[in-house]
């Protein structure tokens, strides 16, 4: 096991987990580092992108979470992407998500078709942004807490 001196967390990291392999091979801290830092990706990327997605596509309940998901994929070093696709696969995912956002994200009239094409490309490459999906779920939960949709 790695100790806290060797990993960006305060607890031992199992040597044979996908996260610890990504840490050793790519220097990506993963979920442990995100948690230890106070989940900055939720507050700095997820929530602002969720709000922007709502502004770009008012009344479309699916749009804002999709926009936030793409923003997270474009910005976060997802250890599941690294595990499944290596540096090349993670770079593909990051660049593809960034291109989706640059083309207007969910504010573009064809966003659903473009999102489906991204999905098809990810499936063909066996890429799964599982870490970003977890961050998206947490982003939605934090927003629900902030708006009172979930009682504290």
Phi and psi in radians as a Rosetta constraint file:
Dihedral C 1 N 2 CA 2 C 2 CIRCULARHARMONIC -1.393 0.35
Dihedral N 2 CA 2 C 2 N 3 CIRCULARHARMONIC 2.550 0.35
Dihedral C 2 N 3 CA 3 C 3 CIRCULARHARMONIC -1.674 0.35
Dihedral N 3 CA 3 C 3 N 4 CIRCULARHARMONIC 3.039 0.35
Dihedral C 3 N 4 CA 4 C 4 CIRCULARHARMONIC -1.121 0.35
Dihedral N 4 CA 4 C 4 N 5 CIRCULARHARMONIC -0.360 0.35
Dihedral C 4 N 5 CA 5 C 5 CIRCULARHARMONIC -1.276 0.35
Dihedral N 5 CA 5 C 5 N 6 CIRCULARHARMONIC -0.401 0.35
Dihedral C 5 N 6 CA 6 C 6 CIRCULARHARMONIC -1.777 0.35
Dihedral N 6 CA 6 C 6 N 7 CIRCULARHARMONIC -0.314 0.35
Dihedral C 6 N 7 CA 7 C 7 CIRCULARHARMONIC -2.195 0.35
Dihedral N 7 CA 7 C 7 N 8 CIRCULARHARMONIC 2.703 0.35
Dihedral C 7 N 8 CA 8 C 8 CIRCULARHARMONIC -1.389 0.35
Dihedral N 8 CA 8 C 8 N 9 CIRCULARHARMONIC 0.812 0.35
Dihedral C 8 N 9 CA 9 C 9 CIRCULARHARMONIC -2.547 0.35
Dihedral N 9 CA 9 C 9 N 10 CIRCULARHARMONIC 2.994 0.35
Dihedral C 9 N 10 CA 10 C 10 CIRCULARHARMONIC -1.717 0.35
Dihedral N 10 CA 10 C 10 N 11 CIRCULARHARMONIC -0.033 0.35
Dihedral C 10 N 11 CA 11 C 11 CIRCULARHARMONIC -2.134 0.35
Dihedral N 11 CA 11 C 11 N 12 CIRCULARHARMONIC 2.784 0.35
Dihedral C 11 N 12 CA 12 C 12 CIRCULARHARMONIC -1.062 0.35
Dihedral N 12 CA 12 C 12 N 13 CIRCULARHARMONIC 2.586 0.35
Dihedral C 12 N 13 CA 13 C 13 CIRCULARHARMONIC -1.942 0.35
Dihedral N 13 CA 13 C 13 N 14 CIRCULARHARMONIC 2.226 0.35
Dihedral C 13 N 14 CA 14 C 14 CIRCULARHARMONIC -1.032 0.35
Dihedral N 14 CA 14 C 14 N 15 CIRCULARHARMONIC 2.355 0.35
Dihedral C 14 N 15 CA 15 C 15 CIRCULARHARMONIC -1.131 0.35
Dihedral N 15 CA 15 C 15 N 16 CIRCULARHARMONIC -0.491 0.35
Dihedral C 15 N 16 CA 16 C 16 CIRCULARHARMONIC -1.878 0.35
Dihedral N 16 CA 16 C 16 N 17 CIRCULARHARMONIC 0.308 0.35
Dihedral C 16 N 17 CA 17 C 17 CIRCULARHARMONIC -1.476 0.35
Dihedral N 17 CA 17 C 17 N 18 CIRCULARHARMONIC 2.781 0.35
Dihedral C 17 N 18 CA 18 C 18 CIRCULARHARMONIC -1.091 0.35
Dihedral N 18 CA 18 C 18 N 19 CIRCULARHARMONIC -0.653 0.35
Dihedral C 18 N 19 CA 19 C 19 CIRCULARHARMONIC -1.118 0.35
Dihedral N 19 CA 19 C 19 N 20 CIRCULARHARMONIC -0.740 0.35
Dihedral C 19 N 20 CA 20 C 20 CIRCULARHARMONIC -1.227 0.35
Dihedral N 20 CA 20 C 20 N 21 CIRCULARHARMONIC -0.571 0.35
Dihedral C 20 N 21 CA 21 C 21 CIRCULARHARMONIC -1.142 0.35
Dihedral N 21 CA 21 C 21 N 22 CIRCULARHARMONIC -0.721 0.35
Dihedral C 21 N 22 CA 22 C 22 CIRCULARHARMONIC -1.148 0.35
Dihedral N 22 CA 22 C 22 N 23 CIRCULARHARMONIC -0.624 0.35
Dihedral C 22 N 23 CA 23 C 23 CIRCULARHARMONIC -1.103 0.35
Dihedral N 23 CA 23 C 23 N 24 CIRCULARHARMONIC -0.842 0.35
Dihedral C 23 N 24 CA 24 C 24 CIRCULARHARMONIC -1.150 0.35
Dihedral N 24 CA 24 C 24 N 25 CIRCULARHARMONIC -0.798 0.35
Dihedral C 24 N 25 CA 25 C 25 CIRCULARHARMONIC -1.410 0.35
Dihedral N 25 CA 25 C 25 N 26 CIRCULARHARMONIC -0.653 0.35
Dihedral C 25 N 26 CA 26 C 26 CIRCULARHARMONIC -2.079 0.35
Dihedral N 26 CA 26 C 26 N 27 CIRCULARHARMONIC -0.134 0.35
Dihedral C 26 N 27 CA 27 C 27 CIRCULARHARMONIC 1.279 0.35
Dihedral N 27 CA 27 C 27 N 28 CIRCULARHARMONIC 0.304 0.35
Dihedral C 27 N 28 CA 28 C 28 CIRCULARHARMONIC -1.524 0.35
Dihedral N 28 CA 28 C 28 N 29 CIRCULARHARMONIC 2.179 0.35
Dihedral C 28 N 29 CA 29 C 29 CIRCULARHARMONIC -1.314 0.35
Dihedral N 29 CA 29 C 29 N 30 CIRCULARHARMONIC -0.448 0.35
Dihedral C 29 N 30 CA 30 C 30 CIRCULARHARMONIC 1.179 0.35
Dihedral N 30 CA 30 C 30 N 31 CIRCULARHARMONIC -2.683 0.35
Dihedral C 30 N 31 CA 31 C 31 CIRCULARHARMONIC -1.084 0.35
Dihedral N 31 CA 31 C 31 N 32 CIRCULARHARMONIC -0.689 0.35
Dihedral C 31 N 32 CA 32 C 32 CIRCULARHARMONIC -1.082 0.35
Dihedral N 32 CA 32 C 32 N 33 CIRCULARHARMONIC -0.777 0.35
Dihedral C 32 N 33 CA 33 C 33 CIRCULARHARMONIC -1.181 0.35
Dihedral N 33 CA 33 C 33 N 34 CIRCULARHARMONIC -0.696 0.35
Dihedral C 33 N 34 CA 34 C 34 CIRCULARHARMONIC -1.060 0.35
Dihedral N 34 CA 34 C 34 N 35 CIRCULARHARMONIC -0.810 0.35
Dihedral C 34 N 35 CA 35 C 35 CIRCULARHARMONIC -1.129 0.35
Dihedral N 35 CA 35 C 35 N 36 CIRCULARHARMONIC -0.767 0.35
Dihedral C 35 N 36 CA 36 C 36 CIRCULARHARMONIC -1.087 0.35
Dihedral N 36 CA 36 C 36 N 37 CIRCULARHARMONIC -0.515 0.35
Dihedral C 36 N 37 CA 37 C 37 CIRCULARHARMONIC -1.526 0.35
Dihedral N 37 CA 37 C 37 N 38 CIRCULARHARMONIC -0.005 0.35
Dihedral C 37 N 38 CA 38 C 38 CIRCULARHARMONIC 1.523 0.35
Dihedral N 38 CA 38 C 38 N 39 CIRCULARHARMONIC 0.412 0.35
Dihedral C 38 N 39 CA 39 C 39 CIRCULARHARMONIC 0.981 0.35
Dihedral N 39 CA 39 C 39 N 40 CIRCULARHARMONIC 0.977 0.35
Dihedral C 39 N 40 CA 40 C 40 CIRCULARHARMONIC -1.090 0.35
Dihedral N 40 CA 40 C 40 N 41 CIRCULARHARMONIC -0.512 0.35
Dihedral C 40 N 41 CA 41 C 41 CIRCULARHARMONIC -1.102 0.35
Dihedral N 41 CA 41 C 41 N 42 CIRCULARHARMONIC -0.529 0.35
Dihedral C 41 N 42 CA 42 C 42 CIRCULARHARMONIC -1.167 0.35
Dihedral N 42 CA 42 C 42 N 43 CIRCULARHARMONIC -0.842 0.35
Dihedral C 42 N 43 CA 43 C 43 CIRCULARHARMONIC -1.417 0.35
Dihedral N 43 CA 43 C 43 N 44 CIRCULARHARMONIC -0.570 0.35
Dihedral C 43 N 44 CA 44 C 44 CIRCULARHARMONIC -1.632 0.35
Dihedral N 44 CA 44 C 44 N 45 CIRCULARHARMONIC -0.407 0.35
Dihedral C 44 N 45 CA 45 C 45 CIRCULARHARMONIC -2.131 0.35
Dihedral N 45 CA 45 C 45 N 46 CIRCULARHARMONIC -1.000 0.35
Dihedral C 45 N 46 CA 46 C 46 CIRCULARHARMONIC -1.042 0.35
Dihedral N 46 CA 46 C 46 N 47 CIRCULARHARMONIC -0.976 0.35
Dihedral C 46 N 47 CA 47 C 47 CIRCULARHARMONIC -1.123 0.35
Dihedral N 47 CA 47 C 47 N 48 CIRCULARHARMONIC -0.802 0.35
Dihedral C 47 N 48 CA 48 C 48 CIRCULARHARMONIC -1.050 0.35
Dihedral N 48 CA 48 C 48 N 49 CIRCULARHARMONIC -0.684 0.35
Dihedral C 48 N 49 CA 49 C 49 CIRCULARHARMONIC -1.214 0.35
Dihedral N 49 CA 49 C 49 N 50 CIRCULARHARMONIC -0.628 0.35
Dihedral C 49 N 50 CA 50 C 50 CIRCULARHARMONIC -1.087 0.35
Dihedral N 50 CA 50 C 50 N 51 CIRCULARHARMONIC -0.784 0.35
Dihedral C 50 N 51 CA 51 C 51 CIRCULARHARMONIC -1.136 0.35
Dihedral N 51 CA 51 C 51 N 52 CIRCULARHARMONIC -0.717 0.35
Dihedral C 51 N 52 CA 52 C 52 CIRCULARHARMONIC -1.117 0.35
Dihedral N 52 CA 52 C 52 N 53 CIRCULARHARMONIC -0.741 0.35
Dihedral C 52 N 53 CA 53 C 53 CIRCULARHARMONIC -1.029 0.35
Dihedral N 53 CA 53 C 53 N 54 CIRCULARHARMONIC -0.670 0.35
Dihedral C 53 N 54 CA 54 C 54 CIRCULARHARMONIC -1.171 0.35
Dihedral N 54 CA 54 C 54 N 55 CIRCULARHARMONIC -0.655 0.35
Dihedral C 54 N 55 CA 55 C 55 CIRCULARHARMONIC -1.226 0.35
Dihedral N 55 CA 55 C 55 N 56 CIRCULARHARMONIC -0.627 0.35
Dihedral C 55 N 56 CA 56 C 56 CIRCULARHARMONIC -1.284 0.35
Dihedral N 56 CA 56 C 56 N 57 CIRCULARHARMONIC -0.549 0.35
Dihedral C 56 N 57 CA 57 C 57 CIRCULARHARMONIC -2.366 0.35
Dihedral N 57 CA 57 C 57 N 58 CIRCULARHARMONIC 1.174 0.35
Dihedral C 57 N 58 CA 58 C 58 CIRCULARHARMONIC -1.064 0.35
Dihedral N 58 CA 58 C 58 N 59 CIRCULARHARMONIC 2.410 0.35
Dihedral C 58 N 59 CA 59 C 59 CIRCULARHARMONIC 1.493 0.35
Dihedral N 59 CA 59 C 59 N 60 CIRCULARHARMONIC -0.124 0.35
Dihedral C 59 N 60 CA 60 C 60 CIRCULARHARMONIC -1.793 0.35
Dihedral N 60 CA 60 C 60 N 61 CIRCULARHARMONIC 1.740 0.35
Dihedral C 60 N 61 CA 61 C 61 CIRCULARHARMONIC -1.086 0.35
Dihedral N 61 CA 61 C 61 N 62 CIRCULARHARMONIC -0.482 0.35
Dihedral C 61 N 62 CA 62 C 62 CIRCULARHARMONIC -1.399 0.35
Dihedral N 62 CA 62 C 62 N 63 CIRCULARHARMONIC -0.411 0.35
Dihedral C 62 N 63 CA 63 C 63 CIRCULARHARMONIC -1.160 0.35
Dihedral N 63 CA 63 C 63 N 64 CIRCULARHARMONIC -0.875 0.35
Dihedral C 63 N 64 CA 64 C 64 CIRCULARHARMONIC -1.054 0.35
Dihedral N 64 CA 64 C 64 N 65 CIRCULARHARMONIC -0.809 0.35
Dihedral C 64 N 65 CA 65 C 65 CIRCULARHARMONIC -1.103 0.35
Dihedral N 65 CA 65 C 65 N 66 CIRCULARHARMONIC -0.612 0.35
Dihedral C 65 N 66 CA 66 C 66 CIRCULARHARMONIC -1.136 0.35
Dihedral N 66 CA 66 C 66 N 67 CIRCULARHARMONIC -0.773 0.35
Dihedral C 66 N 67 CA 67 C 67 CIRCULARHARMONIC -1.071 0.35
Dihedral N 67 CA 67 C 67 N 68 CIRCULARHARMONIC -0.773 0.35
Dihedral C 67 N 68 CA 68 C 68 CIRCULARHARMONIC -1.122 0.35
Dihedral N 68 CA 68 C 68 N 69 CIRCULARHARMONIC -0.689 0.35
Dihedral C 68 N 69 CA 69 C 69 CIRCULARHARMONIC -1.075 0.35
Dihedral N 69 CA 69 C 69 N 70 CIRCULARHARMONIC -0.820 0.35
Dihedral C 69 N 70 CA 70 C 70 CIRCULARHARMONIC -1.095 0.35
Dihedral N 70 CA 70 C 70 N 71 CIRCULARHARMONIC -0.676 0.35
Dihedral C 70 N 71 CA 71 C 71 CIRCULARHARMONIC -1.100 0.35
Dihedral N 71 CA 71 C 71 N 72 CIRCULARHARMONIC -0.723 0.35
Dihedral C 71 N 72 CA 72 C 72 CIRCULARHARMONIC -1.142 0.35
Dihedral N 72 CA 72 C 72 N 73 CIRCULARHARMONIC -0.786 0.35
Dihedral C 72 N 73 CA 73 C 73 CIRCULARHARMONIC -1.067 0.35
Dihedral N 73 CA 73 C 73 N 74 CIRCULARHARMONIC -0.668 0.35
Dihedral C 73 N 74 CA 74 C 74 CIRCULARHARMONIC -1.194 0.35
Dihedral N 74 CA 74 C 74 N 75 CIRCULARHARMONIC -0.420 0.35
Dihedral C 74 N 75 CA 75 C 75 CIRCULARHARMONIC -2.001 0.35
Dihedral N 75 CA 75 C 75 N 76 CIRCULARHARMONIC -0.409 0.35
Dihedral C 75 N 76 CA 76 C 76 CIRCULARHARMONIC -1.756 0.35
Dihedral N 76 CA 76 C 76 N 77 CIRCULARHARMONIC 2.412 0.35
Dihedral C 76 N 77 CA 77 C 77 CIRCULARHARMONIC -1.422 0.35
Dihedral N 77 CA 77 C 77 N 78 CIRCULARHARMONIC 1.614 0.35
Dihedral C 77 N 78 CA 78 C 78 CIRCULARHARMONIC -1.384 0.35
Dihedral N 78 CA 78 C 78 N 79 CIRCULARHARMONIC 2.050 0.35
Dihedral C 78 N 79 CA 79 C 79 CIRCULARHARMONIC -1.195 0.35
Dihedral N 79 CA 79 C 79 N 80 CIRCULARHARMONIC -0.418 0.35
Dihedral C 79 N 80 CA 80 C 80 CIRCULARHARMONIC -1.242 0.35
Dihedral N 80 CA 80 C 80 N 81 CIRCULARHARMONIC -0.667 0.35
Dihedral C 80 N 81 CA 81 C 81 CIRCULARHARMONIC -1.099 0.35
Dihedral N 81 CA 81 C 81 N 82 CIRCULARHARMONIC -0.742 0.35
Dihedral C 81 N 82 CA 82 C 82 CIRCULARHARMONIC -1.106 0.35
Dihedral N 82 CA 82 C 82 N 83 CIRCULARHARMONIC -0.726 0.35
Dihedral C 82 N 83 CA 83 C 83 CIRCULARHARMONIC -1.095 0.35
Dihedral N 83 CA 83 C 83 N 84 CIRCULARHARMONIC -0.773 0.35
Dihedral C 83 N 84 CA 84 C 84 CIRCULARHARMONIC -1.429 0.35
Dihedral N 84 CA 84 C 84 N 85 CIRCULARHARMONIC -0.598 0.35
Dihedral C 84 N 85 CA 85 C 85 CIRCULARHARMONIC -2.153 0.35
Dihedral N 85 CA 85 C 85 N 86 CIRCULARHARMONIC 0.013 0.35
Dihedral C 85 N 86 CA 86 C 86 CIRCULARHARMONIC 1.145 0.35
Dihedral N 86 CA 86 C 86 N 87 CIRCULARHARMONIC -2.955 0.35
Dihedral C 86 N 87 CA 87 C 87 CIRCULARHARMONIC -1.050 0.35
Dihedral N 87 CA 87 C 87 N 88 CIRCULARHARMONIC -0.684 0.35
Dihedral C 87 N 88 CA 88 C 88 CIRCULARHARMONIC -1.133 0.35
Dihedral N 88 CA 88 C 88 N 89 CIRCULARHARMONIC -0.784 0.35
Dihedral C 88 N 89 CA 89 C 89 CIRCULARHARMONIC -1.142 0.35
Dihedral N 89 CA 89 C 89 N 90 CIRCULARHARMONIC -0.732 0.35
Dihedral C 89 N 90 CA 90 C 90 CIRCULARHARMONIC -1.122 0.35
Dihedral N 90 CA 90 C 90 N 91 CIRCULARHARMONIC -0.696 0.35
Dihedral C 90 N 91 CA 91 C 91 CIRCULARHARMONIC -1.127 0.35
Dihedral N 91 CA 91 C 91 N 92 CIRCULARHARMONIC -0.745 0.35
Dihedral C 91 N 92 CA 92 C 92 CIRCULARHARMONIC -0.998 0.35
Dihedral N 92 CA 92 C 92 N 93 CIRCULARHARMONIC -0.828 0.35
Dihedral C 92 N 93 CA 93 C 93 CIRCULARHARMONIC -1.081 0.35
Dihedral N 93 CA 93 C 93 N 94 CIRCULARHARMONIC -0.807 0.35
Dihedral C 93 N 94 CA 94 C 94 CIRCULARHARMONIC -1.069 0.35
Dihedral N 94 CA 94 C 94 N 95 CIRCULARHARMONIC -0.831 0.35
Dihedral C 94 N 95 CA 95 C 95 CIRCULARHARMONIC -1.176 0.35
Dihedral N 95 CA 95 C 95 N 96 CIRCULARHARMONIC -0.671 0.35
Dihedral C 95 N 96 CA 96 C 96 CIRCULARHARMONIC -1.167 0.35
Dihedral N 96 CA 96 C 96 N 97 CIRCULARHARMONIC -0.747 0.35
Dihedral C 96 N 97 CA 97 C 97 CIRCULARHARMONIC -1.137 0.35
Dihedral N 97 CA 97 C 97 N 98 CIRCULARHARMONIC -0.735 0.35
Dihedral C 97 N 98 CA 98 C 98 CIRCULARHARMONIC -1.108 0.35
Dihedral N 98 CA 98 C 98 N 99 CIRCULARHARMONIC -0.675 0.35
Dihedral C 98 N 99 CA 99 C 99 CIRCULARHARMONIC -1.144 0.35
Dihedral N 99 CA 99 C 99 N 100 CIRCULARHARMONIC -0.680 0.35
Dihedral C 99 N 100 CA 100 C 100 CIRCULARHARMONIC -1.025 0.35
Dihedral N 100 CA 100 C 100 N 101 CIRCULARHARMONIC -0.804 0.35
Dihedral C 100 N 101 CA 101 C 101 CIRCULARHARMONIC -1.179 0.35
Dihedral N 101 CA 101 C 101 N 102 CIRCULARHARMONIC -0.715 0.35
Dihedral C 101 N 102 CA 102 C 102 CIRCULARHARMONIC -1.118 0.35
Dihedral N 102 CA 102 C 102 N 103 CIRCULARHARMONIC -0.494 0.35
Dihedral C 102 N 103 CA 103 C 103 CIRCULARHARMONIC -1.480 0.35
Dihedral N 103 CA 103 C 103 N 104 CIRCULARHARMONIC 0.217 0.35
Dihedral C 103 N 104 CA 104 C 104 CIRCULARHARMONIC 1.918 0.35
Dihedral N 104 CA 104 C 104 N 105 CIRCULARHARMONIC -0.098 0.35
Dihedral C 104 N 105 CA 105 C 105 CIRCULARHARMONIC 0.961 0.35
Dihedral N 105 CA 105 C 105 N 106 CIRCULARHARMONIC -2.417 0.35
Dihedral C 105 N 106 CA 106 C 106 CIRCULARHARMONIC -1.357 0.35
Dihedral N 106 CA 106 C 106 N 107 CIRCULARHARMONIC 0.000 0.35
Dihedral C 106 N 107 CA 107 C 107 CIRCULARHARMONIC -1.441 0.35
Dihedral N 107 CA 107 C 107 N 108 CIRCULARHARMONIC -0.235 0.35
Dihedral C 107 N 108 CA 108 C 108 CIRCULARHARMONIC -1.416 0.35
Dihedral N 108 CA 108 C 108 N 109 CIRCULARHARMONIC 2.519 0.35
Dihedral C 108 N 109 CA 109 C 109 CIRCULARHARMONIC -1.116 0.35
Dihedral N 109 CA 109 C 109 N 110 CIRCULARHARMONIC -0.468 0.35
Dihedral C 109 N 110 CA 110 C 110 CIRCULARHARMONIC -1.791 0.35
Dihedral N 110 CA 110 C 110 N 111 CIRCULARHARMONIC 0.428 0.35
Dihedral C 110 N 111 CA 111 C 111 CIRCULARHARMONIC -1.058 0.35
Dihedral N 111 CA 111 C 111 N 112 CIRCULARHARMONIC -0.629 0.35
Dihedral C 111 N 112 CA 112 C 112 CIRCULARHARMONIC -1.128 0.35
Dihedral N 112 CA 112 C 112 N 113 CIRCULARHARMONIC -0.750 0.35
Dihedral C 112 N 113 CA 113 C 113 CIRCULARHARMONIC -1.143 0.35
Dihedral N 113 CA 113 C 113 N 114 CIRCULARHARMONIC -0.726 0.35
Dihedral C 113 N 114 CA 114 C 114 CIRCULARHARMONIC -1.175 0.35
Dihedral N 114 CA 114 C 114 N 115 CIRCULARHARMONIC -0.674 0.35
Dihedral C 114 N 115 CA 115 C 115 CIRCULARHARMONIC -1.120 0.35
Dihedral N 115 CA 115 C 115 N 116 CIRCULARHARMONIC -0.675 0.35
Dihedral C 115 N 116 CA 116 C 116 CIRCULARHARMONIC -1.131 0.35
Dihedral N 116 CA 116 C 116 N 117 CIRCULARHARMONIC -0.663 0.35
Dihedral C 116 N 117 CA 117 C 117 CIRCULARHARMONIC -1.132 0.35
Dihedral N 117 CA 117 C 117 N 118 CIRCULARHARMONIC -0.685 0.35
Dihedral C 117 N 118 CA 118 C 118 CIRCULARHARMONIC -1.086 0.35
Dihedral N 118 CA 118 C 118 N 119 CIRCULARHARMONIC -0.788 0.35
Dihedral C 118 N 119 CA 119 C 119 CIRCULARHARMONIC -1.001 0.35
Dihedral N 119 CA 119 C 119 N 120 CIRCULARHARMONIC -0.805 0.35
Dihedral C 119 N 120 CA 120 C 120 CIRCULARHARMONIC -1.048 0.35
Dihedral N 120 CA 120 C 120 N 121 CIRCULARHARMONIC -0.735 0.35
Dihedral C 120 N 121 CA 121 C 121 CIRCULARHARMONIC -1.124 0.35
Dihedral N 121 CA 121 C 121 N 122 CIRCULARHARMONIC -0.672 0.35
Dihedral C 121 N 122 CA 122 C 122 CIRCULARHARMONIC -1.149 0.35
Dihedral N 122 CA 122 C 122 N 123 CIRCULARHARMONIC -0.784 0.35
Dihedral C 122 N 123 CA 123 C 123 CIRCULARHARMONIC -1.089 0.35
Dihedral N 123 CA 123 C 123 N 124 CIRCULARHARMONIC -0.759 0.35
Dihedral C 123 N 124 CA 124 C 124 CIRCULARHARMONIC -1.060 0.35
Dihedral N 124 CA 124 C 124 N 125 CIRCULARHARMONIC -0.512 0.35
Dihedral C 124 N 125 CA 125 C 125 CIRCULARHARMONIC -1.733 0.35
Dihedral N 125 CA 125 C 125 N 126 CIRCULARHARMONIC 0.095 0.35
Dihedral C 125 N 126 CA 126 C 126 CIRCULARHARMONIC 1.039 0.35
Dihedral N 126 CA 126 C 126 N 127 CIRCULARHARMONIC 0.611 0.35
Dihedral C 126 N 127 CA 127 C 127 CIRCULARHARMONIC -1.668 0.35
Dihedral N 127 CA 127 C 127 N 128 CIRCULARHARMONIC 2.321 0.35
Dihedral C 127 N 128 CA 128 C 128 CIRCULARHARMONIC -2.369 0.35
Dihedral N 128 CA 128 C 128 N 129 CIRCULARHARMONIC 1.946 0.35
Dihedral C 128 N 129 CA 129 C 129 CIRCULARHARMONIC -1.402 0.35
Dihedral N 129 CA 129 C 129 N 130 CIRCULARHARMONIC 1.090 0.35
Dihedral C 129 N 130 CA 130 C 130 CIRCULARHARMONIC -1.094 0.35
Dihedral N 130 CA 130 C 130 N 131 CIRCULARHARMONIC -0.662 0.35
Dihedral C 130 N 131 CA 131 C 131 CIRCULARHARMONIC -1.125 0.35
Dihedral N 131 CA 131 C 131 N 132 CIRCULARHARMONIC -0.725 0.35
Dihedral C 131 N 132 CA 132 C 132 CIRCULARHARMONIC -1.183 0.35
Dihedral N 132 CA 132 C 132 N 133 CIRCULARHARMONIC -0.615 0.35
Dihedral C 132 N 133 CA 133 C 133 CIRCULARHARMONIC -1.097 0.35
Dihedral N 133 CA 133 C 133 N 134 CIRCULARHARMONIC -0.718 0.35
Dihedral C 133 N 134 CA 134 C 134 CIRCULARHARMONIC -1.104 0.35
Dihedral N 134 CA 134 C 134 N 135 CIRCULARHARMONIC -0.739 0.35
Dihedral C 134 N 135 CA 135 C 135 CIRCULARHARMONIC -1.133 0.35
Dihedral N 135 CA 135 C 135 N 136 CIRCULARHARMONIC -0.626 0.35
Dihedral C 135 N 136 CA 136 C 136 CIRCULARHARMONIC -1.118 0.35
Dihedral N 136 CA 136 C 136 N 137 CIRCULARHARMONIC -0.777 0.35
Dihedral C 136 N 137 CA 137 C 137 CIRCULARHARMONIC -1.044 0.35
Dihedral N 137 CA 137 C 137 N 138 CIRCULARHARMONIC -0.736 0.35
Dihedral C 137 N 138 CA 138 C 138 CIRCULARHARMONIC -1.194 0.35
Dihedral N 138 CA 138 C 138 N 139 CIRCULARHARMONIC -0.620 0.35
Dihedral C 138 N 139 CA 139 C 139 CIRCULARHARMONIC -1.066 0.35
Dihedral N 139 CA 139 C 139 N 140 CIRCULARHARMONIC -0.796 0.35
Dihedral C 139 N 140 CA 140 C 140 CIRCULARHARMONIC -1.110 0.35
Dihedral N 140 CA 140 C 140 N 141 CIRCULARHARMONIC -0.662 0.35
Dihedral C 140 N 141 CA 141 C 141 CIRCULARHARMONIC -1.163 0.35
Dihedral N 141 CA 141 C 141 N 142 CIRCULARHARMONIC -0.797 0.35
Dihedral C 141 N 142 CA 142 C 142 CIRCULARHARMONIC -1.076 0.35
Dihedral N 142 CA 142 C 142 N 143 CIRCULARHARMONIC -0.726 0.35
Dihedral C 142 N 143 CA 143 C 143 CIRCULARHARMONIC -1.093 0.35
Dihedral N 143 CA 143 C 143 N 144 CIRCULARHARMONIC -0.726 0.35
Dihedral C 143 N 144 CA 144 C 144 CIRCULARHARMONIC -1.091 0.35
Dihedral N 144 CA 144 C 144 N 145 CIRCULARHARMONIC -0.673 0.35
Dihedral C 144 N 145 CA 145 C 145 CIRCULARHARMONIC -1.127 0.35
Dihedral N 145 CA 145 C 145 N 146 CIRCULARHARMONIC -0.780 0.35
Dihedral C 145 N 146 CA 146 C 146 CIRCULARHARMONIC -1.141 0.35
Dihedral N 146 CA 146 C 146 N 147 CIRCULARHARMONIC -0.608 0.35
Dihedral C 146 N 147 CA 147 C 147 CIRCULARHARMONIC -1.581 0.35
Dihedral N 147 CA 147 C 147 N 148 CIRCULARHARMONIC -0.074 0.35
Dihedral C 147 N 148 CA 148 C 148 CIRCULARHARMONIC 1.480 0.35
Dihedral N 148 CA 148 C 148 N 149 CIRCULARHARMONIC 0.084 0.35
Dihedral C 148 N 149 CA 149 C 149 CIRCULARHARMONIC -1.157 0.35
Dihedral N 149 CA 149 C 149 N 150 CIRCULARHARMONIC -0.435 0.35
Dihedral C 149 N 150 CA 150 C 150 CIRCULARHARMONIC -2.123 0.35
Dihedral N 150 CA 150 C 150 N 151 CIRCULARHARMONIC 2.127 0.35
Dihedral C 150 N 151 CA 151 C 151 CIRCULARHARMONIC -1.138 0.35
Dihedral N 151 CA 151 C 151 N 152 CIRCULARHARMONIC 2.529 0.35
